Amino acid sequence: MRTRHIGSLEVSVIGLGCNNFGGRIDAARSAQVVAAALDAGITFFDTADIYGGTKSEEFLGQALGSHRDDVVVATKFGMKVDEERRGARPDYVVRALEDSLRRLGTDRVDLYILHAPDPDTPIADTLAALNTCVEEGKVREIGCSNFSATQIRQAEEATAPGAAGFVSVQNEYSLLQREPEREVLAECQRAGLAFVPYFPLASGLLTGKYRKGEPPPAGARLSGMPAEHYAALDDRLSIAAELRSLAENRGHTLLDLAFSWLLDHAVVASVIAGATTADQVRTNAAAGSFELDDETRAAIDTLSPPPA
């Protein structure tokens, strides 16, 4: 498995998103997924305090066990856990971190991520609290998620000289959602930040399992979606079908194309994808090896144009 860097952290280019832990899968199945990831060479595990109603961190920590020191663990805070636990005010940063450390069963978080901007708390105050966490050795690096280019710049300007600053940005990005190309990717390149895309398979639309005009497969993520909402995805499914043909004509799968296209951007450090089975993990880990040429890049831009 190839690696890239998020600040001082070396991570596998394919990571495991643990958002299904405690929700779609229980502790035993989560452990199977983690074991498959470790066997496949995945060293980057991404979770959050809100995932699985706080169970995701707990299940991940249990599953890693003695492998904790062999991997990079990222978790997030700031989105609403309950009425008291939310936001990014300094006192809550400390509480949220301690809660995550306890659930993960570890003494430090490798990458601690502000899950979303908090309009009620000055970013300088949040950064100061996070810097204290770094100085105490409880956090190695800090990052942000769902930040705009303007908010990234504001955070940089608010970082005290010599203090820890954000080293990564985690936003939605895929062949079907190219909004980060408007400003955020360029801002990451300017500031030397790693970009980590979430929903790289567009909630499953880029796996190849969904077909226009056909109901979603039983048990799939979108199988419970109301029929009228699923029908509204027809345009995106049409694009996915054309991208699948493009990939297959070049001897690859749609999933391989989706991951490889993201990793074709030097600013992208790791593609994190969720999984509910060991087989899905192995498939994800094997993707991302498609070396794109200019002709393929141009064909992709024709089928799924970048933002104007």
Secondary structure, 3 states (H helix, E strand, C coil): CCEEEECCEEEECEEEECCCECCCECHHHHHHHHHHHHHCCCCEEECCCCHHHHHHHHHHHHHHHHHHHHCEEEEEECCCCCCCCCCCCHHHHHHHHHHHHHHHCCCCEEEEEECCCCCCCCHHHHHHHHHHHHHCCCEEEEEEECCCHHHHHHHHHHCCCCCCCEEEEEEECECCECHHHCCHHHHHHHHCCEEEEECCCHHHCCCCCCCCCCCCCCCCCCCCCCHHHHHCCHHHHHHHHHHHHHHHHCCCCHHHHHHHHHHCCCCECCEEEECCCHHHHHHHHHCCCCCCCHHHHHHHHHHCCCCC
